[in-house]
Amino acid sequence: RKEVEQDPGPFNVPEGATVAFNCTYSNSASQSFFWYRQDCRKEPKLLMSVYSSGNEDGRFTAQLNRASQYISLLIRDSKLSDSATYLCVVRTVGGGADGLTFGKGTHLIIQP
Amino acid sequence: GAGVSQSPSNKVTEKGKDVELRCDPISGHTALYWYRQSLGQGLEFLIYFQGNSAPDKSGLPSDRFSAERTGGSVSTLTIQRTQQEDSAVYLCASSPRGGGTNYGYTFGSGTRLTVV
């Protein structure tokens, strides 16, 4: 089983709709969780950290389910500019790269 | 500087040649990471530097790859005798410290390496 798994998509969503996607992780000892956004031919950029109680940043809501070992990202009132690849990132103590493992990303396309 | 700076932004090299890629992290960031990303693929961890500790080299794919970090700041990734499968975008990232809880990375814009 891969350490961090995401549905690669693409998710094709009309502008204004709500879209959600999940990410599952295999190591129950994982401690910290992030969502990154990567635009085409650009570097990944931190979108938001994911806290145990769930957190919201404007139109974006992230949630963590430790029991089922998944995190989710929900985007409300989607904009054309939300089109990107969303990377799930998990930190596990003792792993290489400071314990950070990146998923391969979910490709989101917002259609006008 | 304000962000993570990488150079060159693009590099085309002939198979068998050596290349050096440079990363200048955000000032004061003690942790520095190298990743590579092939077309349509996820990020592949290469090497991690944290302060004055020995680097974590567990992700380097072969002994043709090496990296150093001088003075706890600028890092150079060297690929010797390049092969076509080395073609990828090489990304550098830094963070305020390693081993933290919710510290994310800041990535540079990458070096796009093409081996012909």
HADDOCK unambig.tbl for C-alpha pairs under 7 A between the chains (distance, minus, plus):
assign (segid A and resid 32 and name CA) (segid B and resid 101 and name CA) 5.81 0.50 0.50
assign (segid A and resid 32 and name CA) (segid B and resid 102 and name CA) 6.20 0.50 0.50
assign (segid A and resid 42 and name CA) (segid B and resid 109 and name CA) 6.34 0.50 0.50
assign (segid A and resid 43 and name CA) (segid B and resid 107 and name CA) 6.22 0.50 0.50
assign (segid A and resid 43 and name CA) (segid B and resid 108 and name CA) 6.60 0.50 0.50
assign (segid A and resid 43 and name CA) (segid B and resid 109 and name CA) 5.19 0.50 0.50
assign (segid A and resid 43 and name CA) (segid B and resid 110 and name CA) 6.78 0.50 0.50
assign (segid A and resid 44 and name CA) (segid B and resid 107 and name CA) 6.51 0.50 0.50
assign (segid A and resid 45 and name CA) (segid B and resid 106 and name CA) 6.74 0.50 0.50
assign (segid A and resid 45 and name CA) (segid B and resid 107 and name CA) 6.87 0.50 0.50
assign (segid A and resid 46 and name CA) (segid B and resid 104 and name CA) 6.50 0.50 0.50
assign (segid A and resid 49 and name CA) (segid B and resid 102 and name CA) 6.50 0.50 0.50
assign (segid A and resid 96 and name CA) (segid B and resid 56 and name CA) 6.69 0.50 0.50
assign (segid A and resid 96 and name CA) (segid B and resid 58 and name CA) 6.68 0.50 0.50
assign (segid A and resid 97 and name CA) (segid B and resid 33 and name CA) 6.94 0.50 0.50
assign (segid A and resid 97 and name CA) (segid B and resid 45 and name CA) 6.42 0.50 0.50
assign (segid A and resid 97 and name CA) (segid B and resid 47 and name CA) 6.66 0.50 0.50
assign (segid A and resid 97 and name CA) (segid B and resid 48 and name CA) 5.41 0.50 0.50
assign (segid A and resid 98 and name CA) (segid B and resid 98 and name CA) 6.03 0.50 0.50
assign (segid A and resid 98 and name CA) (segid B and resid 99 and name CA) 5.85 0.50 0.50
assign (segid A and resid 102 and name CA) (segid B and resid 43 and name CA) 6.32 0.50 0.50
assign (segid A and resid 103 and name CA) (segid B and resid 42 and name CA) 6.49 0.50 0.50
assign (segid A and resid 104 and name CA) (segid B and resid 41 and name CA) 6.34 0.50 0.50
assign (segid A and resid 104 and name CA) (segid B and resid 42 and name CA) 4.11 0.50 0.50
assign (segid A and resid 104 and name CA) (segid B and resid 43 and name CA) 6.99 0.50 0.50
